Amino acid sequence: MSPDGGGKPSGDIANAIDSAFGSFDAFKDAFSKAAATQFGSGWAWLCVSNGKLEVCSTANQDNPIMGEGCKGTPILGIDVWEHAYYLNYQNRRPDYIDAFFNVINWDEVTKRYAAAK
C-alpha cells in the first residue's frame, strides 16, 4: 500500500493481469468479488501459481502459503476482517474494497510478481 498508490498497473504485471483475466477491469471485478464474498473474516489474494496469476480467498488467518484450498505465492492481499475497515466503513465492506484500489502500490506488486513467477 502507498499513499501515492492506486491507478492501473503497467509493465509486466499489467501484461500478466491482461493475460490471466482479460483486462484490468475483469481482474478488479474478480478480486473485489473474492473479497466481498469471503464469509466472515479472511482475506482475498492475488497469487502466482505455476507461473500464472490467480485470485482466491482464505478464511480467518489462513493464507495461500499454507496450501489449504487457495495455493500459490501471494503478491497482493486485502484483509477483510471487520477490524480492518469497521472504524471508517462500518459494515460497508464493498466501499472498503473500492477504496483499497486507491492505495495499491503497483511497483511493489510488480516486484513480488517478478520474484514469484
C-alpha positions, 0 to 999 in steps of 0.5 A, spaced: 500 500 500 502 507 498 499 513 499 501 515 492 498 508 490 492 506 486 491 507 478 492 501 473 498 497 473 503 497 467 509 493 465 509 486 466 504 485 471 499 489 467 501 484 461 500 478 466 493 481 469 491 482 461 493 475 460 490 471 466 483 475 466 482 479 460 483 486 462 484 490 468 477 491 469 475 483 469 481 482 474 478 488 479 471 485 478 474 478 480 478 480 486 473 485 489 468 479 488 473 474 492 473 479 497 466 481 498 464 474 498 469 471 503 464 469 509 466 472 515 473 474 516 479 472 511 482 475 506 482 475 498 489 474 494 492 475 488 497 469 487 502 466 482 501 459 481 505 455 476 507 461 473 500 464 472 496 469 476 490 467 480 485 470 485 482 466 491 480 467 498 482 464 505 478 464 511 480 467 518 488 467 518 489 462 513 493 464 507 495 461 500 502 459 503 499 454 507 496 450 501 489 449 504 484 450 498 487 457 495 495 455 493 500 459 490 505 465 492 501 471 494 503 478 491 497 482 493 492 481 499 486 485 502 484 483 509 477 483 510 476 482 517 471 487 520 477 490 524 480 492 518 475 497 515 469 497 521 472 504 524 471 508 517 466 503 513 462 500 518 459 494 515 460 497 508 465 492 506 464 493 498 466 501 499 472 498 503 474 494 497 473 500 492 477 504 496 483 499 497 484 500 489 486 507 491 492 505 495 495 499 491 502 500 490 503 497 483 511 497 483 511 493 489 506 488 486 510 488 480 516 486 484 513 480 488 510 478 481 517 478 478 520 474 484 514 469 484 513 467 477 
